């Protein structure tokens, strides 16, 4: 079956998870990089073993799971260490994407990739949907949700693709500066758009 593939991207705390959850309820098949990123470094995985080998046992909790808060402080204060972490995890995540895609029987498949940029090798999408949010709103959400200091939150945001660069890749944009009611309207619009395009291609 020929699938209609969409990349859903946006900065941290932009609302990607909510948007992907709603699209899934509407019938889309979701493959989320953040979910896969947790799976490839779960307890007992090769990914976690490599992280411990490079960053030390202090990144582990007492139950031998990854202490994400400690790891964030390490990598977001040193670009070289962040680069090393990406070198460890990105190939594992990419392979996990391919495996999960093979399981999909839905017409609409959405890959949620927060770090998509013009250098990314994740391509072959029919559309790119960007969730955009004002920086001040984004910062407030991160510090509250992730329980991190403002300095760490800003470092995380600055490590991701710039807003303008991300928007240049977009075929579709949802602005998430208002409440859920406005967001839900936008989600339904893009879902209907994608299904109409897919149906026209199949006709």
Backbone as a ProteinNet text record, in pm:
[ID]
protein_1_A
[PRIMARY]
XXXXXXXXXXXXXXXXXXXXXXXXXXXXXXXXXXXXXXXXXXXXXXXXXXXXXXXXXXXXXXXXXXXXXXXXXXXXXXXXXXXXXXXXXXXXXXXXXXXXXXXXXXXXXXXXXXXXXXXXXXXXXXXXXXXXXXXXXXXXXXXXXXXXXXXXXXXXXXXXXXXXXXXXXXXXXXXXXXXXXXXXXXXXXXXXXXXXXXXXXXX
[TERTIARY]
84	0	87.7	58.7	132.1	86.2	180.8	146.4	174.2	95.9	118.5	197.9	323.6	413.8	433	414	427.7	529.6	617.1	705.7	644.2	622.5	573.3	692.2	721.7	837.7	804.9	895.6	876.7	969.9	991.1	1080.7	1023.4	1107.7	1064.6	950	850.1	734.8	650.3	655.9	573.4	432.3	414.9	284.3	279.2	394.2	398.9	324.8	341.5	278.9	127.3	74.7	-70.9	-121.4	-52	-93.7	-87.8	20.4	31.7	-72.3	-102.3	-206.9	-343.1	-374.1	-503.1	-508.6	-398.7	-394.5	-408.9	-354.3	-368.4	-514.1	-582.2	-724.7	-806.8	-760.7	-830.6	-798.2	-697	-667.3	-526.8	-442.2	-304.1	-221	-116.2	-21.8	98.4	129.8	231.9	358.3	471.7	601.6	677.3	704.4	756.5	903.3	989.6	1132.6	1158.6	1081.7	1102.9	1073.2	967.9	934.4	1044.3	1087.5	1193.5	1324.4	1350.4	1473.1	1477.7	1362.1	1357.1	1375.5	1317.5	1326.1	1468.7	1543.6	1678.6	1780.5	1741.8	1831.8	1766.7	1669.6	1605	1705.6	1671	1760.1	1795.3	1923.6	1968.5	1998.8	1977.3	2000.7	2146.9	2184.7	2317.8	2334.7	2227	2233.5	2267.6	2203.9	2231.9	2374.8	2419	2555.5	2658.6	2634.1	2726.9	2726.5	2609	2599.9	2677.3	2661.1	2732.2	2882.9	2923.4	3065.5	3129.2	3052.6	3106.5	3085.4	2975.7	2942.8	2956.6	2978.4	3000.3	2875.2	2892.2	2779	2687.7	2733	2648.6	2522.1	2514.9	2393.9	2289.5	2317.6	2222.6	2148.4	2022	1946.8	1987.4	1936.8	1971.3	1920.2	1817.7	1764.1	1826	1936.3	2009.3	1933.4	1838.5	1775.3	1845.5	1822.7	1890.2	1831.1	1918.2	1876.9	1882.8	1771.1	1766.4	1800.8	1762.8	1789.4	1940	2012.4	2158.3	2221.8	2175.7	2232.9	2209.6	2090.9	2061.5	2159.7	2187.3	2279.4	2419.8	2458.7	2591.4	2600.8	2505.5	2518.9	2479.6	2390.5	2348.2	2435.5	2545.2	2646.7	2775.1	2772.5	2891.6	2846.9	2867.7	2822.3	2889.2	3013.3	3083.1	3019	2978.2	2912.4	2773.6	2706.1	2576.5	2593.9	2697.9	2726.2	2755.5	2828.8	2860.9	2734.3	2645.2	2519.4	2439.1	2434.3	2361.2	2422.9	2555.2	2623	2586.7	2562.8	2525.1	2380.8	2291	2148.2	2084.5	2129.9	2061.7	2058.4	2168.4	2160.5	2062.1	2056	1963.7	1818.6	1793.7	1658.2	1615.6	1706.3	1675.2	1635.6	1708.7	1677.4	1542.3	1513.8	1385.2	1269.1	1289.4	1188	1153.1	1254.4	1232.7	1155.5	1192.3	1125.7	978.5	950.7	811.2	728.9	789.3	717.6	669.4	746.5	710.3	582.6	547.3	427.8	299.7	314.6	200.7	113.4	-18.1	-115.6	-209.5	-178.9	-263.3	-218.1	-310.6	-276.8	-189.2	-213.4	-141	-42.1	86.7	192.8	266.6	277.3	339.7	460.4	575.8	699	719.6	725.7	748.1	898.7	960.4	1105.7	1137.7	1163.2	1187.8	1307.3	1411.6	1536.2	1552	1445.3	1455.2	1519.9	1618.1	1677.5	1718.4	1774.2	1804	1916.4	1992.2	2099.3	2053	1930	1881.1	1872	1898.9	1882.8	1746.2	1659.1	1520.7	1441.1	1431.2	1355.4	1265.2	1207.4	1111.3	969.7	945.1	811.3	727.9	596.7	505.5	479.8	480	459.8	544	572.8	639.6	551.6	504.2	415.5	494.9	505.3	579	480.7	504.9	428.1	512.7	460.6	535	475.3	561.8	515.3	609.2	556.2	636.9	741.5	861.9	973.8	942.7	877.2	847.2	753.5	655.6	562.4	637	721.8	801.3	890.4	956.4	1046.5	970.4	855.7	774.9	728.7	690.9	645.8	757.9	878.1	991.1	1028	1043.7	1086.8	984	856.7	751.8	741.2	739	718.8	837.3	958.9	1078.8	1150.8	1100.1	1160.3	1308.9	1342.2	1482	1495.6	1619	1645.4	1628.7	1602.8	1584.4	1706.5	1825	1948.7	1954.7	1915.9	1915.2	1809	1691	1582.9	1625.1	1692.5	1739.3	1844.8	1931.3	2035.1	1972.7	1869	1799.2	1737.4	1669.1	1604.6	1707.3	1820.4	1922.5	1997.7	1991.1	2057.9	1976.3	1850.1	1761.1	1763.8	1712.2	1707.8	1637.3	1689.3	1628.3	1489	1402.3	1263	1254.2	1328.8	1323.9	1369.4	1473.8	1522.5	1418.3	1351.8	1249	1131.4	1091.4	978.3	1007.6	1135.7	1172.3	1146.8	1146.1	1123.3	974.9	891.5	749.6	669.2	579.6	472.9	344.6	338.2	221	268.3	198.6	236.4	112.8	126.1	24.8	87.4	25.3	74.5	2.6	80.8	23.8	50.4	2.9	18.2	-108.2	-218.1	-346.5	-390	-516.2	-565.3	-590.3	-640.3	-663.9	-774.9	-871.6	-981.8	-930.6	-847.1	-787.9	-696.2	-621.1	-528.7	-604.3	-713.4	-792.6	-846.6	-887.9	-937.8	-828	-708	-594.9	-558.4	-564.3	-531.8	-629.1	-756.7	-856.5	-836.8	-797.5	-775.8	-662.1	-550	-436.9	-466.5	-537.8	-573.3	-660.5	-761.5	-849.4	-772.8	-678.4	-595.6	-517.4	-452.8	-370.6	-454.1	-568	-653.2	-709.3	-741.3	-790.4	-682.2	-559.5	-449	-426.1	-427.1	-404.6	-514.8	-638.1	-750.6	-746.2	-703.3	-691.6	-580.8	-473	-364.6	-407.3	-494.8	-539.1	-649	-715.1	-829.7	-784.5
-119.6	0	124.8	217.9	343.9	433.8	473.9	554.9	702.8	788.7	932.8	966.5	1007.2	1027.6	1176.4	1209.5	1347.5	1351.5	1450.9	1475.6	1585.2	1555.3	1652.8	1697.5	1827.2	1876.1	2007.8	2048.3	2170.5	2165.6	2278.8	2284.3	2214.6	2198.3	2138.5	2220.9	2151.8	2215.7	2299	2266.7	2339.3	2281.1	2158.7	2094	1976.3	1925	1815.1	1691.3	1659.3	1537.9	1549.2	1664.7	1682.1	1670.2	1735.2	1731.5	1588.7	1518	1380.6	1289.1	1309.4	1229.8	1250.2	1375.7	1405	1348.5	1357	1300.4	1148.5	1087.6	942.6	904.7	985.2	960.4	971.4	1055.2	1073.6	962.6	881.9	767.9	759.7	854.8	852.1	752.7	700.6	611.1	696.2	698.4	787.7	710.9	763.5	712.1	830.8	826.3	942.4	921.5	1012.1	1002	1006	1085.1	1093.9	960.5	892.7	761.1	661	662.3	570.8	601.4	730	769.5	712	702.3	641.5	489.7	430.4	284.6	237.7	313.6	267.7	286.7	357	370.8	316.8	227	164.5	74.1	35.3	-48.8	-178.6	-207.5	-330	-318.3	-200.3	-184	-148.8	-172.9	-134.3	17	90.1	235.8	288.5	233.3	278.2	242	123.8	81.6	177.3	222.8	316.1	451.6	496.8	624.7	618.9	510.1	494.7	488.2	419.6	406.8	542.8	632.7	763.1	872.2	863.4	970.4	931.1	804.6	760.3	710.4	636.2	576.2	677.8	803.7	905.5	936.8	890.8	914.4	805.9	714.6	607.5	634.7	593.8	591.8	467	454.9	339.1	207.5	213.9	91.9	64.5	135.3	117.4	164.3	254.6	322.3	456.5	518.3	644.4	759.6	835.6	956.4	1072.3	1103.3	1202	1343	1373.5	1507.3	1531.4	1432.2	1443.7	1451.5	1366.9	1366.2	1500.2	1558.1	1688.1	1794.4	1796.8	1896.8	1880.3	1755.9	1728.8	1774.8	1730.7	1754.8	1896.1	1958.9	2092.9	2203.1	2162	2258.5	2240	2146.2	2116.7	2064.5	2144.9	2107	1979.9	1958.6	1837.8	1712.6	1722	1607.6	1584.4	1692.7	1678.1	1609.2	1649.3	1586.3	1438.6	1402.8	1263.1	1183.1	1240.9	1173.2	1148.5	1248	1232.7	1124.2	1115.4	1011.9	871.3	859.7	730.8	695.7	793.1	762.1	772.1	865.2	888.5	767.5	692.9	573.6	469.2	455.9	360.9	403.3	533.7	585.6	569.4	597.7	586	442.9	346.8	206.3	168.7	222.3	195	252.8	371.7	431.6	336	283.6	195.6	70.7	12.6	-110	-84.7	29.1	57	90.7	157.9	193	68.6	-37.6	-162.4	-224.1	-185.2	-240.3	-165	-48.6	39.1	-9.8	-13.2	-46.4	71.3	188.1	306	385.4	457.1	539.6	658.4	714.4	834.4	798.2	818.6	787.3	915.4	941	1065	1034.2	1087.1	1073.4	1201.7	1190.9	1306.7	1318.3	1421.4	1438.2	1580.5	1601.4	1736.9	1806.8	1731.4	1794.1	1795.2	1784.9	1788.9	1920.4	1912.1	2031.5	2001.4	2100.5	2083.7	1983.1	1949.8	1851.2	1709.7	1697.4	1569.2	1466.8	1341.5	1234.8	1166.7	1223.7	1177	1252.3	1197	1264	1166.5	1210.3	1127.2	1147.9	1264.8	1295.3	1366.2	1342	1413	1555.6	1574.1	1706.6	1718.5	1842.6	1870.4	1967	1922.4	2001.6	2054.6	2186.2	2249.5	2306	2273.5	2333.3	2449	2568	2687.8	2748	2802.3	2862	2976.6	3076.6	3191.7	3147.2	3201.7	3159.9	3174.7	3283.4	3303.6	3194.7	3156	3049.8	2917.1	2893.2	2771	2759.4	2867.3	2868.1	2840	2901.6	2881.5	2735.8	2676.6	2537.9	2442.1	2466.2	2376.2	2379	2498.4	2509.1	2445.5	2458.5	2401	2250.3	2207.2	2064.7	1978.4	2024	1942.3	1970.9	2069.8	2102.4	2133.1	2216.5	2256	2406.3	2450.7	2593.2	2662	2792.2	2870.1	2859.2	2858.9	2850.4	2720.3	2610.8	2480.2	2479	2533.8	2539.5	2617.9	2730.5	2811.6	2737.7	2662.7	2585.5	2476.4	2412.7	2309.9	2371.4	2483.4	2550.3	2593.9	2646.9	2697.7	2585.6	2464	2350	2294.2	2333.5	2282.7	2374.8	2326.4	2411.4	2544.5	2652.4	2783.8	2786.5	2867.2	2874.2	2906	3005	3044	2931.2	2858.9	2746.4	2635.5	2612.8	2509.3	2546.9	2673.1	2718.4	2712.5	2725.1	2715.7	2575.6	2476.2	2338	2302.9	2390.1	2357.3	2368.3	2272.6	2287.2	2331.7	2303.5	2339.4	2382.8	2481	2532.5	2543.8	2495.9	2518.6	2606.4	2720.7	2810.6	2776.6	2743.1	2697.8	2798.1	2920.3	3023.3	3042.8	2981.5	2999.6	2869.6	2856.8	2740.5	2619.2	2512.8	2385.8	2395.1	2482.6	2494.2	2538.2	2639.8	2688.3	2583.2	2515.9	2412.2	2296.3	2255.2	2143.7	2174.7	2298.5	2339.6	2323.7	2367.4	2358.5	2213.3	2128.6	1986.1	1919.9	1946.7	1888.7	1937.9	2062.3	2117.4	2044.8	2024.3	1959	1811.2	1747.8	1607.2	1592.8	1677.6	1671.6	1703.2	1797.1	1830.1	1708.3	1640.2	1524.5	1410.6	1387.2	1278.7	1310.9	1437.1	1477.3	1458.8	1497.7	1480.8	1333.7	1251.9	1108.2	1046.3	1084.3	1027.1	1068.2	1192.1	1238.3	1162.1	1132.5	1057.2	913.5	860.6	721.5	705.2	819.3	812.5	778.9
0	0	0	-90	-95.2	19.8	104.2	220.7	195.7	260.2	257	382.4	365.2	478.2	508	633.6	679.8	792.3	789.6	902.8	988.8	1114.7	1212.5	1296.7	1295	1367.4	1437.9	1524.5	1602.2	1721.4	1784.2	1898.5	2020.3	2120.8	2246.3	2305.8	2361	2425.3	2329.6	2201.2	2104	2093.9	2143.5	2137	2040.5	2001.1	1904.2	1953	2082.2	2135.6	2130.9	2169.4	2164.3	2021.7	1929.3	1788.9	1734.7	1763.6	1713.2	1776.8	1905	1972	1905.5	1872.3	1809.3	1667.3	1595.3	1460.1	1464.5	1568.8	1585	1609.5	1690.1	1715.5	1587.3	1496.3	1369.1	1268.5	1298.7	1212.3	1156.5	1190.9	1140.9	1222	1158.4	1224.6	1265.9	1395.8	1448.9	1485.4	1440.6	1484.1	1542.8	1671.9	1744.5	1782.7	1737.5	1768.4	1918.3	1992.9	2137	2205.7	2158.8	2213.3	2180.2	2054.8	2013.2	2086.1	2110.4	2180.4	2321	2385	2518.1	2510.1	2405.1	2390.9	2364.5	2282.6	2245.8	2357.9	2465.6	2580.7	2708.1	2691.7	2806.9	2879.3	2999.3	3079.6	3005.3	2998.4	2934.1	2786	2727	2583.1	2554	2428.9	2382.6	2391.4	2357.8	2362.5	2500.1	2602.8	2739.5	2780.3	2741.1	2774.3	2713.9	2591.5	2526.7	2597.3	2638.6	2710	2841.1	2916.1	3043.1	3019.1	2912.1	2881	2852.8	2790.7	2752.7	2859.1	2934.6	3028.5	3175.3	3200.4	3337.6	3406.9	3517.7	3589.5	3658.3	3666.9	3732.5	3654.2	3527.9	3448.2	3472.9	3565.5	3596.6	3726.7	3730.1	3854.5	3933.8	4054.7	4138.5	4080.6	3996.2	3934.4	3797	3767.5	3640.9	3517.7	3537.5	3424.3	3404.7	3289.9	3258.5	3339	3402.5	3473.6	3373.9	3315.1	3207.6	3255.5	3377.6	3429.6	3441.1	3489.7	3501.7	3364.1	3272.8	3137.6	3067.6	3085.9	3024.6	3071.3	3202.6	3255.8	3196.2	3172.8	3117.7	2973.1	2889.8	2745.1	2704.3	2777.2	2737.9	2797.6	2860.2	2902.7	2822.4	2727.2	2646.5	2509.5	2405.3	2271.6	2220.3	2258.5	2215	2274.2	2399.3	2463.8	2405.9	2370.6	2304.7	2169.6	2097.2	1969.1	1984.3	2089.2	2115.9	2146.5	2226.7	2258.2	2131.2	2043.5	1917.6	1829.4	1831	1752.6	1801.8	1930.2	1988.7	1955.9	1974.8	1968.7	1830.2	1747.4	1619.5	1527.3	1509.7	1424.9	1479	1611.4	1673.3	1650.8	1662.5	1642.1	1496.5	1404.5	1262.4	1226.8	1279.3	1252.3	1312.9	1431.8	1496.7	1416.1	1353.7	1266.3	1152.6	1088.2	973.5	1012.9	1126.1	1172.2	1203.1	1269.3	1304.8	1181.7	1084.2	962.2	888.3	896.4	828.5	885.4	1007.2	1071.8	1035.2	972.9	946.4	831.6	857.5	754	724.9	782.6	763.5	641.5	579	462.4	499.7	619.3	663.2	773.2	744.4	840.2	876	1005.6	1051.8	1137.8	1094.7	1170.8	1250.3	1381.9	1467.7	1491.8	1431.6	1438	1483.4	1612.9	1663.4	1599.5	1564.7	1519.7	1368.2	1295	1149	1105	1015.3	956.3	813.2	743.4	601.4	576.7	681.4	667.7	703.9	749.4	797.2	684.2	719.9	620.8	632.8	716.2	723	616.4	497.4	393.7	320.7	209	138.9	189.7	252.4	303.6	196.8	201.5	112	161	294.8	353.1	479.7	518.2	645.3	723.7	838.9	924.1	1043.6	1054.7	1163.9	1267.2	1394.5	1503.7	1557.7	1545.6	1583.9	1711.1	1797	1922	1958.8	2024.1	2065.1	2167.9	2158.2	2243.2	2392.7	2433.1	2574.8	2627.9	2546.7	2585.8	2595.4	2498.1	2493.4	2618	2653.4	2768.7	2898.1	2913.5	3034.4	3045.5	2932.8	2932.9	2972.1	2919.5	2948	3095.7	3152	3291.4	3385.7	3352.5	3436.9	3417.1	3291.2	3260.7	3299.7	3264	3283.7	3415.2	3491.1	3621	3607.1	3508.3	3486.6	3502.2	3526.6	3540	3405	3411.1	3287.8	3196.1	3255	3176.6	3097.5	3161.4	3093.4	2984.4	3013.9	2915.4	2791.8	2812.9	2699.9	2619.3	2688.3	2618.6	2532.4	2584.1	2507.3	2381.5	2398.1	2285.2	2180.5	2227.6	2136.4	2065.3	2120.2	2056.6	1940.1	1931.7	1827.4	1705.3	1591.4	1471.8	1500.4	1442.7	1461.3	1400.3	1458.3	1412.1	1263.4	1218.1	1076.4	985	1026.9	947.2	940.2	1053.4	1057.5	966.9	970.7	890.3	740.7	704.1	562.9	506.7	594	551.4	543.1	598.5	615.2	486.4	467.9	369.2	439	570.6	650.5	789.2	847.1	979.3	1067.8	1191.8	1294.6	1402.2	1430.5	1535.5	1665.7	1767.7	1894.3	2006.3	1988	2091.5	2173.8	2130.2	2197.6	2264.6	2294.4	2367.4	2280	2345	2276.2	2171.5	2193.4	2097.8	1960.6	1959.9	1835.5	1774.5	1859.2	1812.4	1748.4	1809.9	1755.8	1615.9	1594.3	1462.1	1358.1	1391.4	1299.1	1270	1372.5	1355.6	1258.7	1274.9	1184.5	1041.2	1027	893	821	890.6	823.7	798.7	891.3	869.9	745.2	733.4	615.9	488.1	496.6	381.9	335.4	428.1	392.2	334.9	393.7	344.8	207.3	182.1	49.5	-56.5	-20.9	-115.3	-143.2	-37.8	-54.1	-138.8	-114.1	-190.4	-337.4	-362.6	-501.3	-575.1	-503.7	-564.7	-596.1	-510.9	-527.4	-631.3	-664.2	-756.8	-899.7
[MASK]
+++++++++++++++++++++++++++++++++++++++++++++++++++++++++++++++++++++++++++++++++++++++++++++++++++++++++++++++++++++++++++++++++++++++++++++++++++++++++++++++++++++++++++++++++++++++++++++++++++++++++++

